[in-house]
Amino acid sequence: MQWARIKDLLPGQAGHSGATAKDNRLFVDAVLYRYRAGIAWRDLSTRFGDFRVVHTRHSRWSDKGVWQRVLEALAQDADDEYAMIDATIVRAHQHSAGAKGGIRQQALGRSRGGLSTKIHATVDALGNPTGFVLTPGQAHDLKGADVLLKDTPAQTILADKAYDAQARLIGPLLDKGKAVVIPPRATNRQPRAYDRDLYKARHLIENFFARLKQYRAIATRYDKTARNFLGAIHLAASMVWLA
């Protein structure tokens, strides 16, 4: 049932331009297994084929936005009554550095704790993922909100007090007719009332991050490129929709 929902969204369909793929299902299973187990590509079981072919194909599909389009197709069923936004920091393995363009271009940040990446995400009213942005680990949470909430169809936005930015976020959302459920920071000189009962629903995005980090190669970033890491996140998030 799960495969039936996504198989026609993948490249290599009969009648499409290019070669017809015979092993899409095995390939998707290989990528999921690698990220779930948190192993090096070279340690993939031979039953998945040549690990170099699997890695190259994953890189190509990530670059072409295949995994993102799969998530977007599934997320068309999102409940847009509410949207929740948050971010989580994942540590990066030391081997994740060294890609072309340097660490900043690959959404890596260096701090006292080492290299890290921040995953910004939105989920719908049921806790299903709808969008992602990667930044270096030290970036402010508002960096993700600038992108993910710019054109959100949700009528109500739930977020923690890190998003309490009147001019940058809250004001523009209110001007668009959105409702905002964001507690004010303690330093805010003009505290804003918010729906405390509705705010309790924000645990859904925390639950989603917990599910995402069940993939060990996402909980600790192994990928050198932001492109491949984000592709894996889109694929793992698609599995949440299919669960």
N, C-alpha and C positions, 0 to 999 in steps of 0.2 A: 504493500500500500504506500509506504513512504517513497520507495523508488518510483512508483508510478506517478507521483506528484511532481517529481523533478526531472525525470529522464528526458522529457521533451524540451527542457530548458537548456540542455547542454549541447555543445557543438558536436558535429559529426553525425547529424541525423541523415537518414536516407533521403535523397532528393535535394539536400542542401548542397551548396557549393563546397568543394573540398572533399577529402577522403571520408568515407563512412567509418565511424569508430565502432569497433567490435568489443571494446573492453572498458567502456565508460564506468560501468558499475564497479569493476575491479579496481579501477584507478581511483574512484571516489573513496572506496573502502581503504585503499592504501594510504591516501592522504589523511583520512580520519584516524587511522590506526597510528600513523606516525605522530600526530599531534596529541592524540589521547595518551599514548604510551610515553611520550617525551624522549624519543630516541633519535639518534643521528640518522640521516637518510640512508647511510651506508649499512645501517643495521636492520633495514627493512627485510622481512622474510622474502626469500626468492619466489615464493608463491605469488607475489605481487609483480614479478618481473624485475627487470634491471632498475635498481634504485635511481640511477642517473637519468633514466628516461622518465620515471615518475616525478623526480624533482624538477626536471626541465619543463615537463608538461604543467606542473603546478605553477611554476614561475610564469609560463606563458598565459595560462588562464587567469592568474592574478593580475597580470599586466593588462590583459584585454577586458578585465572587469566581469568575467564569467561568474565568479562566485558572488560578486555584488549583485548581479542581475538576478541570480537565483533567490537571494534574500529579498530583494525588492519585489519580486513576483509573489513570494509567499506573504510578504508584509502588506500586500494590497488588502488583505483581510483584517488589518489592524483596527482595533477599537479606538477611534480618535477622540473619544470623549475627554480623555486625559492623556497627557504625555509626561513621563518622568525622565529627568536627566541627572546623570551623575558621572563620576570618573573614578578610575582605580589605577593605581600604579603597579606595574609588574617589573621585577628585576630582570635584567638582561644578562645572559651568559656572556662571559668575556669573549667568546668566539663570535658573538653577534656583531662585533665591531669590525671595521675594515672594508666595508662596502664603498663603492664609488660615491663620491660626493661628501663623505665625512659623516660623523655621527648625527649632526643636527638635521641634515637632509634626510636621514633615515629614521627620524623621530626617536632619536636616542639622546638622553641627557646625562651629564656626568655630575655626580654629587659625592658627598662623603661616603655614601653607601655603595658607590659604584655606578654602573650604567643602568638606566631605567627608561621605561616608556610609559606614558599615560594613555590609557584607553578611555576615551569619552564615548558615552553611549546614551541612547534614548530607548525607552520601551513604551508600549501602549498601556491602556488602562488595565489590561490583563497581565502585564509583565512580559509581553512578547517583544523581542528586540526589533527596532525599526531603523537604526542608523548608528554609524560609528565614525570617529575621527581619531587619529593618532597624533600625539605631540611628544616632545621630549618630556621626561618625567617631572622636571621642575616647573613646567608651564602651568599657569593658573587655569582653574576649571572653566573660567569664562571663555577661554580660547575655543573650547569645544562648543559652548553655547552659541558663540558667534556664527558657527557654521550650522549646527544641527537644529537650532530653533529659528533660523532666519525665515524659513517658509513653512513652518510646521502647520499642519491642518488641525492639530489638536485645539480644543476650545479652552482647556485648563492646563496650566503647567505646574508641576510639582517639582520642587528642588530643595536642597538644604541651604543653610545660610551662606555658604560659599558663593551662591549666586545672587546674593542681595546687593545688586548694583543698579541703582535707580536709573541713571542716565544711559547706561550701556545695555541693560537687559530689560528691567521691569517696565520702564517708561515706554519703550517701543512696543512691548507686548500689549500693554494696556491700550495704547493708541490703535492697535489692530483689533481691539475688542476681545482680547483674551483675558481670562481670569488667571490670577497668579497666586499660588499657594507656596510662599517662600518665607520662612521665619526671618525676622530682622536680626542683624548682628547686634551684639551687646553694645557696640560703639556707635550704633545708628542713633543720631540725635532726634530723628523723627520716626519712632517705631511704627511699624505698619501692622494692622490687624490681619490675621490669616485664619483659615479654617483648620483648627487643630485636629478635628476628627478626620477630615479628608487627608490631612498630611500623614496620618498613620499608614495610608496605603503606599507610601513611598518605600516601604520595605520590599516591594515587588522588584525594584531595580537592584536592590542588594541581593535578593534571591537569584536574580539572573546572573549577576557577576559570580556568585558562588557556583552556578552551573557551568559558566564559561570556563572557570578556573579548574574544572574537573579535567580539562585538557591540559596535560602537564607541560606541553611545549607552548602553551599560551600563558599559563600561570607563571612560567619562567620563559622569557623570550629567547629562542634559539636562532631565529632568522636574522641574517645580516641586513636584509632589505625590508623597509617598511611595507613595500608592495606585497611581498609574500606573507608577512605577518598579518597584514590586514585581510588578505585573501583567506587565510586560515580562520580568522575571526568571523568573516562573513559565512564561511562554510559551517563552522561550529554553531553560529547563531541560527542558521537555517535548520539545523538538527533540532533546535529548541522548538521551532515552529512545527516540525514533523513529529515531535514526541507525542 
